Amino acid sequence: MLLQRCFKTRLPAVVLALLLLGGCAGSAPTARPDAGRSGAVTNAANDPDSAVPAAALTLYEQATAAMASGDRVDAELRFKEFLLQYPQYPGAFVNLAIIHAGNGDDAATRSAIDAALSLQPDHPAALNQLGMLLRRNGKFIEAEAAYLKAVTVSPEYALAHYNLGVLNELYLQRLDTALQHFETYQELVGDDKQVGKWISDLTRRVAASQRTANVAD
């Protein structure tokens, strides 16, 4: 029942905003798994390089618009064109990783993530994508490490907190830790009604588990 509820597809307004405003790719949400919160389209203007040339920004915006519209083929071509001219922006590689992940190409996804991290080892969106890739391949502890590094570098990176909540609840069975990350996510993005329901459910389950432990003692 829990897994069935978690894997229902949804795309809440708050995630649509994240997709368009930048910071990641996490997933463009499906349900409770991080498959739904890969992250948002990463904005070139948020990359740490000194200045973004106007021509580069225009090309990047065309690529992100194609990606946000769901045209992965056009978006991939535009990001690759962008990177031929401006290879120093890790966000473009992150967006390519999101596109490759959507196409089910793990090898290309990892290659794009590695390219982003070679430019900026602490890029939160790249680390979030790495966590998602590792989680899909059953490497849960390694995935946790990638997500934790993302929120250590950027404590307000909401999507990584969301994915940590999913990972800890569904895969690592750490309900109290999952609850903490979902609560942090909720604080950062505002009122996400579905996550609010999960928080209520986890609060009840954590309390029940504590009562059971107290009786056992």
Backbone as CSV, one residue per row, in Angstrom:
resi,resn,N_x,N_y,N_z,CA_x,CA_y,CA_z,C_x,C_y,C_z
1,MET,0.824,-1.183,0.000,0.000,0.000,0.000,0.862,1.239,0.000
2,LEU,1.869,1.281,0.862,2.752,2.442,0.939,3.480,2.649,-0.372
3,LEU,4.067,1.587,-0.923,4.812,1.730,-2.162,3.894,2.135,-3.298
4,GLN,2.690,1.592,-3.306,1.748,1.947,-4.355,1.412,3.429,-4.275
5,ARG,1.213,3.928,-3.067,0.908,5.337,-2.882,2.084,6.196,-3.295
6,CYS,3.292,5.749,-2.986,4.467,6.547,-3.252,4.778,6.671,-4.724
7,PHE,4.421,5.696,-5.508,4.832,5.705,-6.905,3.772,6.257,-7.854
8,LYS,2.708,6.832,-7.315,1.750,7.485,-8.196,2.379,8.742,-8.782
9,THR,2.169,8.968,-10.063,2.778,10.116,-10.716,2.046,11.397,-10.356
10,ARG,2.805,12.458,-10.098,2.224,13.764,-9.865,3.249,14.813,-10.207
11,LEU,2.804,16.008,-10.543,3.703,17.090,-10.876,3.160,18.363,-10.252
12,PRO,3.402,18.575,-8.946,2.826,19.710,-8.239,3.385,21.032,-8.742
13,ALA,2.635,22.101,-8.477,3.025,23.419,-8.963,4.375,23.845,-8.430
14,VAL,4.681,23.476,-7.180,5.957,23.887,-6.605,7.133,23.294,-7.372
15,VAL,6.949,22.073,-7.900,8.029,21.457,-8.654,8.143,22.076,-10.036
16,LEU,7.005,22.412,-10.634,7.059,23.107,-11.918,7.847,24.391,-11.779
17,ALA,7.670,25.080,-10.671,8.416,26.316,-10.443,9.899,26.030,-10.321
18,LEU,10.248,24.968,-9.598,11.657,24.610,-9.452,12.263,24.248,-10.797
19,LEU,11.497,23.545,-11.609,12.002,23.153,-12.920,12.344,24.367,-13.761
20,LEU,11.535,25.401,-13.679,11.734,26.561,-14.536,12.737,27.542,-13.954
21,LEU,12.830,27.618,-12.637,13.683,28.619,-12.021,15.092,28.146,-11.765
22,GLY,15.306,26.847,-11.764,16.686,26.383,-11.742,17.129,25.810,-10.418
23,GLY,18.275,25.156,-10.460,18.838,24.574,-9.278,19.039,23.109,-9.436
24,CYS,18.423,22.504,-10.397,18.679,21.099,-10.437,18.217,20.321,-11.634
25,ALA,17.739,19.222,-11.305,16.966,18.439,-12.174,16.331,17.372,-11.410
26,GLY,16.114,16.779,-10.449,15.748,15.835,-9.783,14.873,15.195,-10.124
27,SER,14.716,15.437,-10.220,13.785,14.627,-10.726,12.703,15.481,-11.209
28,ALA,11.902,15.618,-12.335,10.653,16.330,-12.447,9.654,15.365,-11.974
29,PRO,9.114,15.609,-10.854,8.467,14.688,-10.012,7.473,13.733,-10.589
30,THR,7.654,12.599,-10.188,6.597,11.612,-10.216,6.277,11.521,-8.755
31,ALA,6.138,10.432,-8.206,5.623,10.356,-6.877,6.636,10.496,-5.788
32,ARG,6.650,9.683,-4.789,7.490,9.912,-3.656,8.929,9.561,-3.924
33,PRO,9.235,8.725,-4.922,10.627,8.399,-5.124,11.363,9.545,-5.762
34,ASP,12.699,9.532,-5.627,13.446,10.631,-6.199,13.326,10.635,-7.706
35,ALA,12.803,9.572,-8.276,12.541,9.587,-9.710,11.623,10.740,-10.031
36,GLY,10.831,11.169,-9.083,9.951,12.286,-9.307,10.600,13.587,-8.990
37,ARG,11.736,13.614,-8.379,12.366,14.868,-8.032,13.810,14.862,-8.452
38,SER,14.030,14.658,-9.714,15.404,14.658,-10.165,15.962,16.013,-9.966
39,GLY,15.142,16.995,-10.190,15.623,18.300,-9.966,15.100,19.178,-11.038
40,ALA,15.549,20.409,-11.019,15.045,21.355,-11.991,16.088,21.653,-13.026
41,VAL,15.661,22.352,-14.045,16.599,22.794,-15.058,17.613,23.720,-14.415
42,THR,18.888,23.467,-14.643,19.932,24.275,-14.037,20.189,25.515,-14.879
43,ASN,20.186,26.656,-14.218,20.303,27.934,-14.893,21.753,28.332,-15.073
44,ALA,22.140,28.739,-16.264,23.518,29.138,-16.533,23.935,30.304,-15.669
45,ALA,23.006,31.194,-15.394,23.345,32.371,-14.605,23.698,32.017,-13.170
46,ASN,23.341,30.823,-12.724,23.660,30.396,-11.364,25.010,29.704,-11.263
47,ASP,25.653,29.438,-12.394,26.965,28.828,-12.352,27.975,29.825,-11.810
48,PRO,29.037,29.351,-11.175,29.923,30.231,-10.427,30.922,30.999,-11.279
49,ASP,30.847,30.882,-12.594,31.802,31.568,-13.437,31.566,33.073,-13.378
50,SER,32.582,33.838,-13.682,32.565,35.274,-13.459,31.447,35.989,-14.207
51,ALA,31.286,35.738,-15.496,30.279,36.445,-16.266,29.716,35.513,-17.322
52,VAL,28.426,35.661,-17.569,27.776,34.853,-18.588,27.576,35.740,-19.816
53,PRO,28.260,35.476,-20.918,28.071,36.294,-22.123,26.609,36.258,-22.561
54,ALA,26.153,37.379,-23.114,24.752,37.469,-23.536,24.403,36.379,-24.547
55,ALA,25.311,36.112,-25.468,25.045,35.076,-26.485,24.916,33.709,-25.830
56,ALA,25.746,33.463,-24.822,25.688,32.178,-24.121,24.368,32.038,-23.378
57,LEU,23.943,33.116,-22.728,22.707,33.068,-21.955,21.508,32.813,-22.860
58,THR,21.507,33.456,-24.028,20.414,33.250,-24.978,20.346,31.797,-25.433
59,LEU,21.486,31.245,-25.783,21.540,29.856,-26.237,21.107,28.910,-25.121
60,TYR,21.557,29.202,-23.910,21.203,28.368,-22.763,19.699,28.420,-22.510
61,GLU,19.135,29.628,-22.576,17.702,29.769,-22.335,16.877,29.022,-23.385
62,GLN,17.352,28.998,-24.618,16.666,28.235,-25.660,16.684,26.742,-25.327
63,ALA,17.824,26.271,-24.818,17.952,24.859,-24.457,17.048,24.509,-23.280
64,THR,17.035,25.377,-22.252,16.206,25.089,-21.079,14.720,25.181,-21.421
65,ALA,14.356,26.081,-22.350,12.957,26.171,-22.766,12.524,24.886,-23.461
66,ALA,13.391,24.354,-24.315,13.085,23.087,-24.980,12.957,21.966,-23.963
67,MET,13.822,21.976,-22.970,13.798,20.942,-21.937,12.526,21.038,-21.097
68,ALA,12.160,22.267,-20.712,10.964,22.459,-19.894,9.697,22.083,-20.654
69,SER,9.722,22.207,-21.981,8.554,21.861,-22.789,8.445,20.354,-23.017
70,GLY,9.500,19.610,-22.632,9.480,18.164,-22.793,10.111,17.663,-24.076
71,ASP,10.698,18.569,-24.858,11.353,18.173,-26.107,12.808,17.829,-25.813
72,ARG,13.037,16.575,-25.374,14.387,16.185,-24.957,15.368,16.152,-26.120
73,VAL,14.905,15.782,-27.297,15.804,15.704,-28.452,16.352,17.092,-28.789
74,ASP,15.455,18.071,-28.888,15.883,19.433,-29.199,16.742,19.999,-28.076
75,ALA,16.340,19.739,-26.832,17.102,20.248,-25.690,18.517,19.673,-25.680
76,GLU,18.631,18.377,-25.935,19.963,17.758,-25.949,20.845,18.392,-27.020
77,LEU,20.304,18.587,-28.220,21.081,19.195,-29.302,21.519,20.607,-28.933
78,ARG,20.634,21.359,-28.312,20.952,22.745,-27.952,21.983,22.813,-26.832
79,PHE,21.878,21.928,-25.838,22.890,21.925,-24.771,24.252,21.517,-25.318
80,LYS,24.274,20.560,-26.226,25.547,20.151,-26.820,26.148,21.276,-27.656
81,GLU,25.299,22.006,-28.364,25.781,23.165,-29.124,26.342,24.211,-28.169
82,PHE,25.628,24.440,-27.069,26.086,25.391,-26.056,27.461,24.998,-25.520
83,LEU,27.619,23.708,-25.202,28.864,23.248,-24.592,30.035,23.263,-25.573
84,LEU,29.766,23.161,-26.861,30.844,23.297,-27.839,31.452,24.692,-27.778
85,GLN,30.617,25.681,-27.479,31.090,27.057,-27.427,31.500,27.488,-26.019
86,TYR,30.789,26.964,-25.021,31.011,27.386,-23.635,31.105,26.149,-22.742
87,PRO,32.213,25.438,-22.792,32.323,24.162,-22.070,32.563,24.310,-20.569
88,GLN,32.614,25.543,-20.071,32.985,25.736,-18.664,31.797,25.796,-17.716
89,TYR,30.576,25.584,-18.206,29.400,25.697,-17.363,28.881,24.319,-16.937
90,PRO,29.075,23.960,-15.663,28.644,22.626,-15.209,27.142,22.403,-15.304
91,GLY,26.356,23.486,-15.190,24.909,23.325,-15.243,24.422,22.715,-16.542
92,ALA,25.102,23.018,-17.637,24.697,22.439,-18.927,24.896,20.930,-18.915
93,PHE,25.980,20.468,-18.291,26.214,19.031,-18.193,25.172,18.377,-17.286
94,VAL,24.755,19.099,-16.232,23.724,18.553,-15.350,22.417,18.359,-16.118
95,ASN,22.067,19.343,-16.915,20.835,19.217,-17.692,20.922,18.087,-18.710
96,LEU,22.094,17.899,-19.293,22.281,16.745,-20.178,22.101,15.441,-19.396
97,ALA,22.607,15.415,-18.171,22.441,14.220,-17.342,20.964,13.924,-17.103
98,ILE,20.176,14.974,-16.880,18.740,14.806,-16.667,18.078,14.228,-17.915
99,ILE,18.476,14.759,-19.062,17.921,14.282,-20.334,18.292,12.823,-20.559
100,HIS,19.562,12.475,-20.345,20.006,11.092,-20.539,19.298,10.150,-19.561
101,ALA,19.101,10.612,-18.327,18.393,9.786,-17.344,16.958,9.532,-17.803
102,GLY,16.322,10.563,-18.365,14.974,10.405,-18.884,14.907,9.423,-20.043
103,ASN,16.014,9.320,-20.755,16.095,8.364,-21.869,16.531,6.975,-21.420
104,GLY,16.833,6.820,-20.121,17.251,5.522,-19.598,18.677,5.143,-19.939
105,ASP,19.508,6.125,-20.273,20.901,5.863,-20.650,21.809,6.175,-19.466
106,ASP,22.046,5.167,-18.614,22.835,5.379,-17.400,24.282,5.758,-17.698
107,ALA,24.865,5.171,-18.738,26.266,5.460,-19.054,26.432,6.924,-19.447
108,ALA,25.538,7.412,-20.306,25.619,8.816,-20.716,25.296,9.745,-19.550
109,THR,24.378,9.316,-18.692,24.048,10.107,-17.506,25.277,10.277,-16.623
110,ARG,25.973,9.173,-16.359,27.150,9.234,-15.495,28.250,10.079,-16.134
111,SER,28.409,9.965,-17.439,29.429,10.749,-18.127,29.158,12.247,-17.986
112,ALA,27.898,12.644,-18.138,27.551,14.055,-18.010,27.724,14.543,-16.571
113,ILE,27.337,13.716,-15.598,27.521,14.081,-14.188,29.002,14.249,-13.873
114,ASP,29.818,13.308,-14.335,31.257,13.385,-14.082,31.862,14.644,-14.699
115,ALA,31.362,15.020,-15.882,31.865,16.232,-16.532,31.526,17.464,-15.696
116,ALA,30.310,17.498,-15.157,29.908,18.625,-14.312,30.759,18.685,-13.046
117,LEU,30.962,17.533,-12.410,31.714,17.506,-11.157,33.203,17.754,-11.374
118,SER,33.705,17.478,-12.574,35.111,17.801,-12.847,35.314,19.310,-12.918
119,LEU,34.257,20.025,-13.320,34.319,21.486,-13.359,34.063,22.089,-11.987
120,GLN,33.136,21.499,-11.251,32.781,22.002,-9.921,32.425,20.815,-9.027
121,PRO,33.390,20.316,-8.257,33.175,19.094,-7.463,32.047,19.191,-6.441
122,ASP,31.674,20.401,-6.065,30.613,20.549,-5.060,29.334,21.122,-5.664
123,HIS,29.097,20.871,-6.950,27.894,21.374,-7.603,26.678,20.621,-7.069
124,PRO,25.767,21.287,-6.336,24.665,20.574,-5.677,23.774,19.799,-6.631
125,ALA,23.441,20.395,-7.778,22.550,19.707,-8.712,23.211,18.473,-9.308
126,ALA,24.507,18.560,-9.583,25.228,17.396,-10.103,25.278,16.286,-9.054
127,LEU,25.490,16.671,-7.802,25.516,15.687,-6.720,24.136,15.046,-6.530
128,ASN,23.083,15.844,-6.687,21.734,15.301,-6.599,21.488,14.285,-7.705
129,GLN,21.922,14.611,-8.920,21.770,13.677,-10.032,22.588,12.404,-9.814
130,LEU,23.785,12.561,-9.249,24.607,11.390,-8.937,23.880,10.494,-7.932
131,GLY,23.292,11.119,-6.920,22.531,10.345,-5.935,21.383,9.584,-6.569
132,MET,20.688,10.226,-7.489,19.570,9.563,-8.160,20.034,8.382,-8.995
133,LEU,21.140,8.582,-9.708,21.672,7.497,-10.541,22.090,6.313,-9.671
134,LEU,22.777,6.602,-8.578,23.214,5.537,-7.672,22.019,4.823,-7.050
135,ARG,20.996,5.586,-6.681,19.799,4.979,-6.102,19.128,4.046,-7.096
136,ARG,19.040,4.469,-8.358,18.413,3.614,-9.369,19.165,2.310,-9.563
137,ASN,20.450,2.340,-9.282,21.273,1.144,-9.443,21.453,0.377,-8.135
138,GLY,20.640,0.702,-7.147,20.648,-0.043,-5.893,21.794,0.275,-4.959
139,LYS,22.533,1.342,-5.219,23.673,1.716,-4.374,23.202,2.775,-3.381
140,PHE,22.449,2.334,-2.391,21.731,3.253,-1.523,22.651,4.064,-0.608
141,ILE,23.677,3.450,-0.062,24.586,4.176,0.832,25.383,5.217,0.053
142,GLU,25.832,4.841,-1.149,26.553,5.805,-1.988,25.632,6.944,-2.416
143,ALA,24.377,6.609,-2.686,23.402,7.642,-3.046,23.203,8.615,-1.892
144,GLU,23.091,8.065,-0.685,22.929,8.919,0.493,24.111,9.875,0.639
145,ALA,25.308,9.362,0.413,26.497,10.206,0.540,26.473,11.369,-0.454
146,ALA,26.017,11.097,-1.678,25.936,12.156,-2.692,24.899,13.198,-2.301
147,TYR,23.720,12.745,-1.866,22.687,13.691,-1.443,23.152,14.519,-0.242
148,LEU,23.793,13.861,0.719,24.250,14.566,1.917,25.305,15.613,1.577
149,LYS,26.156,15.291,0.619,27.145,16.276,0.203,26.447,17.473,-0.432
150,ALA,25.401,17.218,-1.202,24.650,18.311,-1.833,24.051,19.248,-0.791
151,VAL,23.447,18.691,0.272,22.818,19.559,1.271,23.844,20.146,2.236
152,THR,25.028,19.545,2.310,26.096,20.147,3.099,26.624,21.390,2.392
153,VAL,26.811,21.258,1.090,27.273,22.392,0.277,26.200,23.476,0.207
154,SER,24.951,23.046,0.050,23.833,23.975,-0.111,22.669,23.522,0.765
155,PRO,22.657,23.937,2.044,21.633,23.461,2.985,20.203,23.753,2.554
156,GLU,20.001,24.733,1.694,18.652,25.078,1.258,18.291,24.435,-0.083
157,TYR,19.058,23.426,-0.479,18.780,22.735,-1.743,17.654,21.731,-1.499
158,ALA,16.435,22.168,-1.773,15.243,21.425,-1.358,15.133,20.051,-1.990
159,LEU,15.489,19.926,-3.260,15.296,18.658,-3.954,16.136,17.533,-3.360
160,ALA,17.337,17.857,-2.904,18.170,16.828,-2.287,17.563,16.383,-0.952
161,HIS,16.963,17.331,-0.214,16.271,16.946,1.023,15.085,16.035,0.708
162,TYR,14.351,16.357,-0.353,13.239,15.505,-0.774,13.744,14.091,-1.073
163,ASN,14.821,14.004,-1.851,15.342,12.693,-2.241,15.916,11.929,-1.053
164,LEU,16.477,12.652,-0.097,16.943,11.999,1.134,15.754,11.451,1.925
165,GLY,14.652,12.181,1.917,13.456,11.676,2.577,12.973,10.386,1.941
166,VAL,12.914,10.377,0.617,12.491,9.176,-0.114,13.434,8.009,0.161
167,LEU,14.730,8.275,0.031,15.731,7.222,0.209,15.636,6.604,1.599
168,ASN,15.535,7.458,2.609,15.512,6.948,3.983,14.216,6.227,4.323
169,GLU,13.107,6.673,3.747,11.852,5.988,4.051,11.718,4.678,3.298
170,LEU,11.899,4.729,1.991,11.562,3.566,1.170,12.678,2.546,1.041
171,TYR,13.925,2.984,1.142,15.040,2.082,0.845,15.906,1.767,2.064
172,LEU,16.093,2.736,2.961,16.941,2.499,4.134,16.121,2.252,5.403
173,GLN,14.806,2.452,5.321,13.896,2.198,6.445,14.280,2.993,7.692
174,ARG,14.729,4.219,7.503,15.041,5.121,8.622,13.935,6.175,8.658
175,LEU,12.860,5.865,9.332,11.677,6.714,9.276,11.903,8.077,9.910
176,ASP,12.638,8.115,11.036,12.856,9.396,11.703,13.712,10.322,10.845
177,THR,14.735,9.766,10.187,15.582,10.576,9.304,14.797,11.053,8.086
178,ALA,13.974,10.172,7.535,13.128,10.558,6.404,12.219,11.716,6.796
179,LEU,11.639,11.624,7.975,10.742,12.675,8.464,11.473,14.009,8.547
180,GLN,12.685,13.998,9.067,13.463,15.239,9.195,13.700,15.896,7.838
181,HIS,14.042,15.085,6.837,14.326,15.660,5.521,13.056,16.136,4.821
182,PHE,11.951,15.418,4.970,10.694,15.896,4.383,10.260,17.201,5.052
183,GLU,10.470,17.306,6.366,10.116,18.542,7.067,10.982,19.707,6.592
184,THR,12.266,19.439,6.376,13.148,20.488,5.862,12.719,20.907,4.466
185,TYR,12.406,19.926,3.624,11.922,20.217,2.281,10.676,21.098,2.347
186,GLN,9.755,20.743,3.206,8.503,21.492,3.319,8.763,22.926,3.771
187,GLU,9.686,23.100,4.701,10.037,24.439,5.168,10.630,25.287,4.044
188,LEU,11.391,24.647,3.164,12.082,25.378,2.105,11.160,25.750,0.945
189,VAL,10.227,24.882,0.590,9.405,25.135,-0.600,8.029,25.691,-0.265
190,GLY,7.633,25.638,1.001,6.300,26.074,1.351,5.357,24.898,1.483
191,ASP,4.093,25.149,1.286,3.080,24.128,1.554,2.900,23.204,0.358
192,ASP,3.525,22.027,0.431,3.304,20.967,-0.550,2.342,19.982,0.114
193,LYS,1.100,19.986,-0.332,0.066,19.215,0.378,0.376,17.719,0.423
194,GLN,0.914,17.159,-0.677,1.196,15.731,-0.683,2.299,15.388,0.307
195,VAL,3.373,16.199,0.315,4.452,15.961,1.272,3.940,16.168,2.689
196,GLY,3.022,17.104,2.860,2.423,17.302,4.177,1.725,16.038,4.673
197,LYS,1.057,15.320,3.764,0.405,14.057,4.136,1.446,13.016,4.528
198,TRP,2.554,12.984,3.777,3.615,12.025,4.112,4.209,12.328,5.483
199,ILE,4.360,13.624,5.782,4.907,14.019,7.082,3.976,13.555,8.204
200,SER,2.682,13.747,8.019,1.720,13.296,9.033,1.785,11.782,9.217
201,ASP,1.878,11.063,8.110,1.962,9.608,8.151,3.235,9.153,8.860
202,LEU,4.373,9.779,8.512,5.641,9.397,9.136,5.666,9.762,10.616
203,THR,5.084,10.892,10.970,5.029,11.292,12.380,4.298,10.236,13.196
204,ARG,3.173,9.750,12.652,2.401,8.701,13.331,3.206,7.413,13.447
205,ARG,3.872,7.022,12.355,4.619,5.764,12.353,5.843,5.823,13.259
206,VAL,6.520,6.972,13.285,7.683,7.120,14.168,7.238,7.052,15.630
207,ALA,6.134,7.715,15.953,5.626,7.686,17.329,5.238,6.270,17.730
208,ALA,4.599,5.536,16.824,4.213,4.152,17.114,5.440,3.290,17.341
209,SER,6.473,3.503,16.547,7.707,2.735,16.699,8.379,3.025,18.030
210,GLN,8.337,4.271,18.454,8.931,4.641,19.741,8.164,4.036,20.899
211,ARG,6.828,4.010,20.788,6.031,3.386,21.831,6.330,1.889,21.944
212,THR,6.474,1.238,20.803,6.809,-0.189,20.788,8.170,-0.429,21.438
213,ALA,9.123,0.452,21.117,10.462,0.305,21.697,10.433,0.499,23.202
214,ASN,9.626,1.439,23.688,9.534,1.694,25.120,8.927,0.507,25.861
215,VAL,7.917,-0.113,25.234,7.286,-1.283,25.853,8.291,-2.423,25.932
216,ALA,9.077,-2.592,24.867,10.070,-3.664,24.828,11.126,-3.475,25.912
217,ASP,11.489,-2.214,26.152,12.494,-1.940,27.200,11.945,-2.281,28.585
